[in-house]
Amino acid sequence: MTDSMRLAGSGMLALTRDTLATLRQALFRDLGGDAAGYLQEAGYAGGATLFEAFTRWAADRGYGAPEAMAASDFPRHATEFFGDLGWGSLALGTLHDTVATLDSADWGEADPTAGMELPGCHVTTGMFVDFFGRLAGTPMAVMEVECRSMGAPRCRFLLGSAEALHHVYDEMSRGATYEDAVASVA
């Protein structure tokens, strides 16, 4: 059993947090709000390779295929994998039995000094759409609703169907909290 993931040959490479933060800052400076979409698209493009790396990583440790992991084992293995890559820890849960939650108090894309007005883990959001969609075997949507880049104590991502998260987004745009918006999903 290996202690960490070998990036060579995995289709992945390591970047510093400063590199990612500077890229985000430059894109927002030059593109304004459009930058979020470009960052999400980049994250989504890497989701397939990330999922393949997770599959190999899990097999190398005897954990089996990700889609066959016991629901009780997946959160521990996912946080170990993302931690090995430097992204941070993940706590998985649910909100009102409607959407899944992915929480992290140390997520690598977040920059607690950024002082952003809106959540800023756009690469992660795109990456999670593809990664968890592959895991679930069905298209998924992801929305970050709390972010350490805004001064929150954690990053919180909601994961669910496109219809559910579209409803949540619409309700939040009308002033509802994300918790109330999720509770109102029919």
trRosetta pair geometry for C-beta under 8 A, 3 or more apart (Angstrom, degrees):
i j d omega theta_ij theta_ji phi_ij phi_ji
1 60 7.2 123 -133 144 61 83
1 61 5.8 64 -137 -119 106 68
1 62 7.7 -62 -92 1 110 104
2 5 7.4 110 107 -88 128 31
2 6 7.2 -58 173 -25 163 95
2 60 6.3 -17 22 151 106 133
4 84 5.2 169 -141 -158 73 104
5 10 7.0 43 164 -72 110 162
5 53 6.9 61 -167 175 143 110
5 57 5.5 -35 -99 -104 116 118
5 81 7.5 58 -45 -147 136 70
5 84 5.1 101 -3 136 101 129
5 85 6.4 -10 43 -73 137 78
6 9 6.9 15 119 46 109 102
6 10 6.7 157 99 -34 66 117
7 10 5.3 -95 -156 33 39 123
7 12 5.1 -101 -148 89 91 90
7 13 5.9 104 165 -110 134 36
7 14 6.0 -110 -61 -32 168 89
10 49 7.5 105 145 174 74 99
10 52 7.9 166 -170 102 75 97
10 53 4.8 57 -176 -109 116 111
10 56 7.2 -150 -124 60 95 145
11 49 4.2 -126 114 -150 131 124
11 52 7.1 38 37 75 139 128
11 53 7.0 -135 54 -58 97 108
12 46 7.8 85 -107 -163 88 114
12 49 6.2 159 -63 139 84 119
12 50 7.1 86 -85 -90 127 64
12 53 5.8 10 -18 -73 133 156
12 85 7.6 -53 154 -133 153 120
14 86 7.1 74 -137 15 102 147
15 19 4.6 -111 178 74 102 138
15 20 5.8 108 117 -46 127 93
16 19 4.6 108 58 -4 79 99
16 20 7.4 -151 96 1 48 83
17 20 5.8 -57 -152 40 38 108
17 21 6.0 36 152 -19 71 109
17 108 5.9 -128 -97 -175 107 86
17 109 7.8 -165 -135 -105 86 27
17 111 7.5 148 166 -87 109 92
18 21 5.7 -55 -140 41 31 111
18 22 6.0 30 160 -19 66 108
19 22 6.0 -59 -146 38 25 108
19 23 6.3 27 154 -20 62 107
20 23 5.7 -52 -147 34 30 113
20 24 6.4 31 154 -18 63 105
20 108 7.8 70 50 138 156 93
20 109 6.1 -97 143 -126 144 72
20 123 6.9 -85 -154 9 118 154
21 24 5.8 -54 -150 36 31 112
21 25 6.3 30 153 -19 65 107
21 111 4.9 91 -116 -72 122 143
21 114 7.2 -143 -148 -80 108 114
22 25 5.6 -52 -144 37 33 112
22 26 6.2 31 158 -18 66 107
23 26 6.0 -58 -146 38 27 108
23 27 6.3 24 158 -16 64 109
23 39 7.9 133 124 -103 107 105
24 27 6.0 -60 -147 38 27 108
24 28 6.3 20 159 -12 65 110
24 35 7.1 110 -157 153 57 131
24 39 6.5 37 -108 -95 84 146
24 111 7.9 -172 63 -1 144 133
24 120 6.6 75 -178 179 147 112
24 122 7.3 146 -120 32 111 113
25 28 6.1 -62 -147 41 27 105
25 29 6.1 30 155 -23 64 109
25 114 8.0 -145 -79 -130 98 104
26 29 5.6 -53 -145 35 30 114
26 30 6.2 8 163 -2 65 113
27 30 6.2 -68 -142 48 26 96
27 31 5.3 -24 178 26 69 119
27 35 3.6 128 134 -137 102 119
27 38 6.2 -143 -160 72 139 132
27 39 6.6 153 88 -52 163 103
28 31 6.7 -67 -109 59 20 79
28 32 6.7 41 -165 -130 56 14
28 33 7.8 37 -135 -76 81 28
28 35 4.5 -106 -75 32 56 160
30 35 7.7 106 63 -76 73 115
31 34 4.4 -100 162 71 107 101
31 35 4.3 135 75 -60 118 81
31 38 6.9 32 100 3 172 137
32 35 6.8 176 79 -9 26 95
33 36 6.2 -26 -178 6 60 111
34 37 5.8 -49 -170 32 56 112
34 38 6.8 52 141 -17 77 104
35 38 5.7 -60 -154 38 41 111
35 39 6.1 36 154 -18 74 107
35 122 7.6 158 126 31 78 170
36 39 5.9 -60 -149 39 30 109
36 40 6.2 29 155 -18 66 108
36 122 4.8 -155 -150 -107 67 142
37 40 5.7 -54 -144 38 30 111
37 41 6.2 34 155 -21 64 106
38 41 5.7 -52 -148 35 30 113
38 42 6.5 32 153 -19 63 104
39 42 5.7 -52 -150 35 33 113
39 43 6.5 34 152 -18 64 104
39 122 3.5 72 99 104 124 126
39 123 5.1 -81 175 -58 93 69
39 126 7.0 -173 125 -4 58 131
40 43 5.6 -54 -149 37 34 112
40 44 6.2 36 153 -21 67 105
40 122 4.9 -86 -55 179 74 91
40 123 7.3 -143 -89 -90 33 26
40 125 5.4 -41 -115 86 98 106
40 126 3.7 148 -171 -59 56 111
40 129 7.8 51 -175 1 99 136
41 44 5.7 -52 -146 36 31 113
41 45 6.4 37 153 -25 63 104
41 126 6.1 -113 -32 -126 11 152
42 45 5.7 -51 -150 29 31 115
42 46 6.9 19 155 -10 61 106
42 123 6.0 -42 89 -118 103 89
42 126 6.5 107 64 78 49 157
43 46 6.1 -68 -158 40 33 104
43 47 7.0 55 146 -51 65 91
43 122 6.7 -168 -12 131 135 60
43 123 3.9 152 -72 -170 111 49
43 124 6.2 -93 -137 -16 148 10
43 125 6.4 102 79 63 158 54
43 126 2.9 127 73 70 104 104
43 127 3.8 -88 180 -34 97 78
43 128 7.7 -7 152 7 127 62
43 129 7.7 97 110 25 106 98
43 130 7.9 -178 131 14 73 112
44 47 5.5 -29 -158 -10 40 121
44 126 3.7 -87 -35 -180 76 100
44 127 6.8 -129 -70 -69 32 33
44 129 5.6 -23 -104 66 97 119
44 130 5.1 127 -153 -32 64 118
45 126 7.6 5 6 147 62 129
46 49 5.5 -61 -162 47 62 109
46 50 5.6 65 142 -27 85 107
46 126 8.0 81 39 111 86 105
46 127 5.8 -25 78 -108 100 97
46 130 7.7 159 78 57 45 146
47 50 5.5 -59 -145 39 31 113
47 51 6.2 30 159 -20 68 105
47 126 7.1 -127 -44 139 113 71
47 127 5.1 166 -82 -151 82 50
47 128 7.6 -112 -111 -1 116 8
47 129 6.7 -88 -78 74 157 67
47 130 2.3 116 99 83 163 129
47 131 4.7 -128 -153 -43 95 67
47 133 7.6 39 155 39 148 104
47 134 7.0 166 148 -10 106 122
48 51 5.9 -55 -149 35 29 109
48 52 6.5 29 152 -17 63 105
48 130 6.1 -75 -43 166 62 133
48 134 7.1 133 -110 -65 59 146
49 52 5.6 -53 -148 37 33 112
49 53 6.3 35 152 -20 65 105
50 53 5.6 -54 -149 36 31 112
50 54 6.4 33 152 -19 65 104
50 127 6.1 48 8 -165 163 106
50 130 7.6 108 47 93 113 112
50 131 5.5 -49 96 -89 121 113
51 54 5.5 -51 -147 36 34 113
51 55 6.4 40 151 -23 64 103
51 66 7.4 -105 -162 27 85 159
51 130 7.1 -120 -25 131 123 91
51 131 5.1 176 -68 -128 96 67
51 134 4.5 12 -131 76 166 155
51 135 7.2 -146 -130 -49 117 79
52 55 5.5 -50 -149 32 33 115
52 56 6.5 29 154 -14 65 103
53 56 5.9 -54 -148 39 32 107
53 57 6.0 36 152 -22 66 109
54 57 5.5 -53 -141 39 30 115
54 58 6.1 31 158 -19 65 106
54 66 5.9 40 124 -68 112 138
54 78 7.8 10 -146 -115 132 68
54 81 5.4 49 -123 -171 90 158
54 131 7.4 80 0 -150 148 109
55 58 6.0 -56 -147 36 25 109
55 59 6.4 23 154 -17 62 108
55 65 6.5 2 -141 -138 94 67
55 66 5.8 -86 -92 -11 71 108
56 59 5.7 -56 -146 38 32 111
56 60 6.2 35 155 -23 66 106
57 60 5.9 -55 -150 33 27 113
57 61 6.8 9 156 -4 61 111
57 81 5.5 113 110 -119 151 108
57 84 7.5 169 -151 67 142 152
58 61 6.1 -71 -153 45 30 102
58 63 4.0 -88 -167 70 85 117
58 64 6.5 -49 147 68 113 36
58 65 7.1 109 101 -124 134 15
58 66 5.8 159 1 -65 164 75
58 69 7.3 -90 -157 -64 144 125
58 77 6.2 47 -110 -180 103 136
58 81 7.4 -33 -60 -74 84 132
59 62 7.6 44 -174 -71 32 23
59 63 7.3 -88 -63 50 24 74
59 64 7.3 45 -96 -125 61 10
59 65 7.4 23 -72 -76 94 53
61 77 7.9 173 82 -133 143 106
63 69 6.3 2 160 -100 99 113
63 73 7.1 178 -156 151 103 131
63 77 5.4 112 -155 -117 157 143
64 68 5.1 -90 146 86 123 114
64 69 6.0 160 79 -77 106 69
65 68 4.4 67 67 17 95 110
65 69 7.3 -139 92 -32 48 75
66 69 5.8 -34 -155 -5 36 116
66 74 7.3 79 -163 -124 75 102
66 77 7.9 -164 -117 110 79 137
66 135 5.6 -80 133 -118 122 93
67 135 6.0 178 -84 -157 78 55
67 137 6.8 67 -129 -42 138 107
69 73 5.0 -122 179 84 102 110
69 74 4.6 126 107 -75 129 83
69 77 6.3 -108 -141 30 157 149
70 73 4.4 80 61 8 91 105
70 74 7.1 -150 86 -23 45 81
71 74 6.0 -39 -143 13 32 117
72 75 7.8 -57 -174 23 29 99
73 76 5.9 -69 -164 43 48 109
73 77 5.9 36 150 -15 83 113
74 77 5.8 -65 -144 44 31 106
74 78 5.8 30 162 -22 71 110
74 92 7.2 -17 104 28 100 161
75 78 5.8 -55 -139 38 28 110
75 79 6.2 23 163 -15 64 107
75 90 6.9 -135 -155 104 78 93
75 91 6.9 35 -167 -145 127 39
75 92 4.3 -136 -100 25 110 113
76 79 6.2 -58 -147 38 26 105
76 80 6.4 27 153 -19 62 109
77 80 5.6 -55 -147 37 32 113
77 81 6.2 32 155 -20 66 107
78 81 5.7 -55 -146 37 30 111
78 82 6.2 19 161 -8 67 109
78 90 5.5 -54 118 63 109 134
78 92 7.1 62 58 -36 145 126
79 82 6.1 -54 -136 45 30 103
79 83 5.8 36 158 -23 63 113
79 89 4.7 26 -157 -151 112 71
79 90 4.7 -148 -88 44 83 74
79 91 7.4 32 -79 -66 134 46
80 83 5.7 -59 -144 40 24 114
80 84 6.3 31 155 -25 62 105
81 84 5.8 -53 -150 30 28 112
81 85 6.7 16 154 -9 61 107
82 85 5.8 -59 -150 42 35 108
82 87 4.2 -68 -177 63 92 121
82 88 6.3 -28 134 62 110 46
82 89 7.2 142 87 -110 111 20
82 90 5.8 64 43 -15 150 113
83 86 7.6 57 -176 -65 31 17
83 87 7.2 -87 -71 56 27 72
83 88 6.6 -11 -95 169 66 11
83 89 5.7 24 -75 -79 110 65
86 108 5.5 79 137 -95 75 154
87 107 6.6 -17 164 -152 76 66
87 108 4.5 -114 -143 16 36 123
87 109 7.4 -1 -146 -22 82 86
87 124 7.6 128 -157 -106 119 111
88 104 4.8 90 118 -175 127 134
88 105 7.9 -162 178 67 127 44
88 106 4.2 -177 -143 101 115 79
88 107 4.3 -139 48 -104 154 34
88 108 5.0 -169 -26 -26 99 77
89 104 5.6 160 79 -132 61 90
89 105 7.2 -5 62 41 110 77
89 106 5.8 56 21 49 91 109
90 102 5.4 -29 -155 -164 110 92
90 103 7.1 124 -159 64 55 44
90 104 5.5 -41 -95 -72 53 104
91 101 7.9 -6 102 111 80 97
91 102 7.5 145 70 -159 47 42
91 103 4.5 -27 60 64 99 99
91 104 7.1 166 12 -75 77 50
92 100 6.5 -18 -165 -176 93 109
92 101 7.0 150 -159 81 43 60
92 102 6.0 -13 -102 -101 69 66
92 103 7.9 -174 -75 21 23 77
93 100 7.1 148 84 -164 36 63
93 101 4.5 -15 67 57 87 107
93 103 6.9 9 15 -2 112 114
94 97 5.7 42 146 -96 135 38
94 98 7.5 136 179 36 96 43
94 99 6.9 158 -154 86 68 38
94 100 5.7 -49 -99 -109 67 49
94 101 6.4 177 -98 6 11 89
95 98 6.4 -50 92 51 72 88
95 99 5.4 -10 52 63 100 87
95 100 7.8 116 11 -159 80 6
95 101 5.3 87 -30 -46 103 116
95 158 6.9 -57 29 -119 138 101
95 179 6.9 -121 -171 -123 126 68
95 182 5.0 9 120 138 119 162
96 99 7.5 34 56 23 89 76
96 179 7.8 133 -31 -165 119 66
96 182 5.1 157 29 128 132 103
96 183 4.9 -165 -99 -94 156 62
96 185 7.5 136 102 36 134 105
98 160 6.7 2 140 -112 72 149
98 164 6.2 174 165 -155 100 136
98 182 5.3 165 71 178 134 90
98 183 7.6 -170 0 -91 146 27
98 185 4.8 124 -164 60 145 134
99 158 4.7 17 144 -170 146 98
99 159 6.1 149 -179 66 90 43
99 160 3.7 -74 -116 -48 91 128
99 164 6.0 174 -74 134 103 138
99 165 7.1 97 -109 -73 138 85
99 168 7.5 -2 -37 -51 153 149
99 182 5.6 -96 17 -137 118 120
99 185 7.6 105 -32 2 99 161
100 132 7.9 -157 69 -164 145 148
100 158 7.4 136 74 -164 51 49
100 159 4.1 -28 67 66 102 105
100 160 6.6 166 18 -64 72 72
101 156 6.1 -25 -162 -163 105 97
101 157 7.1 141 -160 75 52 53
101 158 6.3 -28 -101 -103 65 56
101 159 7.3 -173 -80 18 17 88
102 128 6.9 -146 32 -135 163 147
102 142 8.0 -16 25 -141 130 114
102 156 7.3 147 76 -157 52 46
102 157 4.2 -12 58 58 104 105
102 159 6.1 62 -16 -22 107 120
103 154 5.2 9 -169 162 94 141
103 155 7.1 160 -153 82 46 54
103 156 5.1 -8 -103 -104 79 78
103 157 7.8 -159 -69 25 38 68
104 107 3.8 97 99 -55 134 95
104 110 7.9 177 97 -1 109 132
104 154 6.1 154 78 -164 33 90
104 155 5.0 -8 60 53 90 98
105 148 7.7 109 -158 -75 40 128
105 153 6.3 -20 -126 151 96 78
105 154 4.7 -54 -86 -100 64 89
105 155 8.0 -171 -80 17 21 68
107 110 4.8 79 80 -1 96 112
107 121 6.3 -16 132 -101 140 148
107 124 6.9 7 180 -88 129 165
107 148 6.6 171 47 11 96 127
107 154 7.9 87 -7 -169 108 62
107 155 4.3 -38 16 25 146 139
109 120 7.5 -159 137 113 99 82
109 121 4.4 107 94 -129 129 88
109 122 8.0 -150 165 36 143 49
109 123 5.8 -165 -120 54 143 106
109 124 4.9 -142 15 -30 153 116
109 155 7.9 67 65 -87 93 167
110 114 7.9 -126 -177 10 59 128
110 120 6.9 117 -119 72 61 100
110 121 5.8 -37 -65 -68 76 109
110 147 5.9 -175 -117 -175 111 81
110 148 3.7 72 162 59 145 109
110 149 4.8 -138 -152 -38 75 84
110 155 5.2 -149 -56 -56 137 125
111 114 4.0 88 90 -37 107 111
111 120 7.2 -51 31 94 90 145
111 148 7.5 156 51 106 19 95
111 149 5.1 46 51 -108 67 93
112 148 4.9 -54 -81 160 81 99
112 149 6.9 -108 -81 -93 28 36
112 151 7.1 89 -156 -101 75 42
114 120 6.3 -55 107 18 161 169
114 149 4.3 -11 52 -159 135 90
114 150 7.9 -36 81 -60 103 36
115 149 7.9 -63 21 168 18 66
115 150 7.8 55 -162 -131 23 36
115 151 7.2 36 -111 -46 51 103
116 119 7.4 85 110 -134 133 6
116 120 4.6 142 -4 -45 175 126
116 147 6.8 -30 72 99 126 134
116 149 4.4 21 18 135 126 103
116 150 5.1 -71 76 -79 83 69
117 150 6.9 54 -162 -120 8 102
118 147 7.7 52 140 25 41 142
118 150 7.0 -106 120 -81 5 126
119 144 3.8 -174 156 110 153 114
119 145 6.7 -58 -47 -71 145 6
119 146 7.0 78 -92 92 114 8
119 147 3.7 146 -129 -32 73 133
119 149 7.0 103 -154 55 42 109
119 150 6.4 -60 -84 -22 47 127
119 155 7.4 105 -147 -141 109 88
120 144 7.8 -89 34 99 26 154
120 147 5.5 134 23 168 72 155
120 149 3.8 -51 35 76 128 160
120 150 7.3 160 -6 -40 99 83
121 124 4.0 -18 160 36 106 125
121 125 6.1 127 107 -30 78 86
121 144 5.3 141 53 -88 99 160
121 147 6.0 -171 -8 -125 97 114
121 149 7.1 172 -42 -3 75 126
121 155 5.6 48 -16 -149 149 143
121 157 7.6 -85 83 -71 132 110
122 125 5.4 -47 -145 29 35 115
122 126 6.7 31 159 -12 65 102
122 144 8.0 -104 -76 11 45 136
123 126 6.1 -60 -156 40 31 106
123 127 6.1 30 150 -19 66 113
124 127 5.5 -59 -142 41 31 113
124 128 6.0 30 160 -20 68 107
124 144 7.4 75 85 -67 112 129
124 155 7.7 36 88 155 162 151
124 157 7.2 -122 130 -72 114 142
125 128 6.0 -56 -146 36 25 108
125 129 6.8 34 152 -28 60 100
125 142 5.0 -176 -157 104 71 114
125 143 7.2 36 -138 -111 121 23
125 144 5.5 -95 -77 -22 114 104
125 157 6.8 -176 -102 -126 73 120
126 129 5.7 -47 -154 22 34 115
126 130 7.1 19 157 -5 64 102
126 142 7.9 -148 -61 59 17 125
127 130 6.4 -66 -160 42 32 101
127 131 5.8 24 154 -16 70 118
128 131 5.5 -57 -130 45 33 110
128 132 5.4 13 177 -3 72 113
128 140 7.9 -86 138 105 78 127
128 142 4.4 97 95 -88 116 167
128 157 6.1 42 77 163 175 159
128 159 6.7 -107 155 -95 122 114
129 132 7.0 -65 -137 45 12 93
129 133 6.0 15 159 -21 55 119
129 140 5.9 -169 -149 86 56 86
129 141 6.6 -1 -119 -127 101 31
129 142 5.0 -125 -68 10 74 110
130 133 5.7 -61 -142 38 25 114
130 134 6.4 25 160 -19 64 105
131 134 6.1 -62 -159 33 25 108
131 135 6.6 22 148 -17 62 109
132 135 5.1 -47 -143 37 42 118
132 136 6.0 33 158 -12 70 107
132 140 5.0 -60 101 60 101 164
132 142 7.1 114 38 -66 133 118
132 159 5.6 -48 125 -153 167 138
133 136 6.0 -60 -141 46 27 102
133 138 6.6 -111 -154 89 72 37
133 139 5.3 -1 -137 -130 123 34
133 140 4.3 -148 -78 17 77 94
134 137 7.4 28 -175 -73 29 42
136 140 5.8 102 33 -54 143 121
139 161 7.9 70 96 -140 81 64
139 162 6.6 -8 123 -28 114 113
140 159 5.9 2 177 -171 127 90
140 160 7.0 151 -156 89 84 10
140 161 7.2 -84 -129 -96 52 33
140 162 7.8 161 180 -47 20 72
141 159 7.5 165 83 -149 48 46
141 160 6.2 -26 60 74 90 59
141 161 6.5 29 16 139 105 21
141 162 4.4 121 -41 -94 130 56
141 164 7.5 180 53 62 122 81
141 165 4.2 -141 104 37 131 144
141 166 7.5 -30 154 -36 178 74
142 157 5.4 -4 -170 -179 103 115
142 158 6.9 159 -154 79 50 52
142 159 5.3 -9 -102 -99 81 73
142 165 7.5 -75 -53 -109 5 165
143 157 6.9 153 77 -158 35 65
143 158 4.8 -10 59 53 90 102
143 165 5.1 166 -16 -160 123 121
143 168 6.6 -173 48 93 158 130
143 169 6.5 -152 -111 -69 153 98
144 147 5.7 52 155 -68 125 106
144 155 6.4 -37 -148 -171 114 94
144 156 7.0 128 -157 81 63 48
144 157 5.1 -38 -94 -98 66 75
144 158 7.9 -178 -88 14 18 72
145 156 5.4 -45 63 91 87 102
145 157 7.4 144 11 -113 77 24
145 158 5.8 45 -14 -17 121 108
145 172 7.8 -137 -126 -100 106 155
145 178 4.3 27 -156 -67 148 168
146 150 7.5 -126 -167 54 51 125
146 152 4.3 -170 -179 172 95 167
146 154 6.0 42 113 84 128 75
146 155 6.3 176 98 -144 76 28
146 156 3.9 45 38 24 106 104
147 150 4.7 86 72 5 92 102
147 152 5.7 106 62 31 30 122
147 155 5.1 26 -121 -114 54 83
147 156 7.9 -111 -58 29 47 62
148 151 7.4 86 -166 -55 40 4
148 152 5.8 -96 -82 69 38 76
148 153 7.3 -10 -101 168 84 10
148 154 6.6 -36 -60 -155 93 9
148 155 5.4 -62 -7 -50 90 85
152 155 7.2 120 85 -80 121 40
152 156 7.7 -87 140 2 150 96
158 165 6.2 156 108 -109 116 106
158 168 6.6 -83 106 116 163 172
158 178 6.9 -152 -42 -180 140 128
158 182 7.0 -147 -132 -86 141 125
160 164 4.1 -64 131 77 134 135
160 165 5.3 155 66 -44 100 95
160 168 8.0 103 50 -10 137 136
161 164 4.6 94 57 6 86 101
161 165 7.0 -172 84 0 44 86
162 165 6.2 -65 -144 46 28 100
162 166 5.9 35 156 -26 66 109
163 166 5.8 -53 -144 33 26 113
163 167 6.6 29 154 -19 61 105
164 167 5.8 -57 -158 34 31 113
164 168 6.5 30 147 -19 65 105
164 182 7.8 40 172 -132 104 71
164 185 5.0 29 -142 -144 88 145
165 168 5.1 -45 -144 35 42 116
165 169 6.2 48 153 -22 67 100
166 169 5.7 -51 -149 36 31 113
166 170 6.4 32 152 -19 64 105
167 170 5.8 -55 -148 36 30 111
167 171 6.3 26 156 -15 65 107
167 181 7.0 164 126 176 76 93
167 184 7.4 -146 154 98 117 90
167 185 5.3 124 91 -109 144 83
167 186 7.8 -149 -132 14 164 78
168 171 6.0 -58 -148 39 28 108
168 172 6.2 27 155 -18 65 109
168 178 6.2 38 -174 -146 112 77
168 181 4.3 104 -141 132 64 122
168 182 5.7 18 -105 -73 117 65
168 185 6.8 -24 -58 -66 85 112
169 172 5.8 -58 -146 38 28 109
169 173 6.3 29 155 -22 64 106
169 181 7.9 128 -15 173 18 152
170 173 5.8 -55 -150 33 30 111
170 174 6.8 23 151 -13 62 106
170 181 7.9 156 67 -147 61 122
171 174 5.7 -60 -155 39 36 109
171 176 4.1 -30 155 41 95 140
171 180 7.1 -144 151 105 132 87
171 181 3.5 163 84 -120 132 101
171 184 6.1 141 -102 61 158 134
172 175 7.6 168 -171 26 33 7
172 176 5.6 -88 -86 68 41 80
172 177 7.5 3 -110 -177 84 11
172 178 5.9 8 -86 -81 123 68
172 181 5.3 -44 -48 -49 79 157
176 180 4.5 -125 -172 87 104 116
176 181 4.5 129 108 -61 128 88
176 184 7.4 -60 -162 12 163 138
177 180 4.7 91 54 10 83 100
177 181 6.8 -148 92 -6 42 88
178 181 5.4 -54 -142 39 35 115
178 182 6.2 37 157 -21 68 102
179 182 6.0 -54 -149 34 27 107
179 183 6.4 28 151 -19 62 108
180 183 5.5 -55 -147 37 33 114
180 184 6.4 26 156 -17 65 109
181 184 5.9 -62 -150 37 30 107
181 185 7.5 52 148 -45 60 85
182 185 5.9 -28 -164 -9 42 114
